[in-house]
Amino acid sequence: MVVEARLRRCQRRRVDASAVTEEEGGRAVMETSTEEGGGAYACKVCYSDTNSDEEYNYDLLSNKGPLNWGNIKEEWHLCKNGTRQSPINLQENRAIVVFNSSGIQRNYRPANANLLSTDHDIMVNWTENAGYILINGTQYQLVQCHWHSPSEHTINGIRYDLELHLVHRSLNAVAVIGLLYHTGNPDQFLSTIEDDLTLMAANITNVTHLGIVDPEQIAGLTSNKYFRYNGSLTTPPCSENVTWTVFTQQKTAGREQIKLLRAAVNGDVSCLNLAY
Ligand SMILES: [Zn+2]
């Protein structure tokens, strides 16, 4: 199950023979094979070869890749022997998943935030109180949000082009809200940071002060249907006891916006030229 979770970060998916998929933080490699059913599958990842000091990456062929995360540090052992590792495929008929139609209580507030390009993702980090969510009476403070592309979770086996994680913390636990996007109309919030992402893709900067950012503008939720399960952080140390809420409502983001997000991770501008 752990290996399955790690593999989901670089899942092969059916694509046109001329198309490729990319995964953040990875080296520009492409492997294509024909599997049962005759379809062409590709897994493409982009990362800077020069970044040798990174602690981990998403390259399945690397000794710092997802299949080896649990061996890199003793404190990352849950990455290889945890029992509730994320991400997972969300299905209504799986016992582990509760399909809920009641609301989750969000009490967000606009607050100052920075935009950061890290080795692994693009993150909005609030520097003051941005509000909280309530789950079963426990208050979790919103800390940051970041994007993964392609999505980490799948729903009924379908992988999406982009996934947003809103990360919240209580005194001793973590709760993450996941939102999935498919390619379509541009996302309103991403439109406001395109210039910043372009600078990050060009390695001109890796942090920008955004001013006041409303978390509700990023989430853009109008539905309260979600999957709820108890999982883990999806990156080392892969800590468990993370309450996941993945909304079934999907957002859209423009193709160029998704390419820009990928290129801005680790300033790998070469990703801008790649199809996905
Ligand atoms: Zn995440």
Boltz pocket constraint, residues with backbone or C-beta under 6 A from the ligand:
constraints:
  - pocket:
      binder: B
      contacts: [[A, 146], [A, 148], [A, 165], [A, 234]]
      max_distance: 6.0
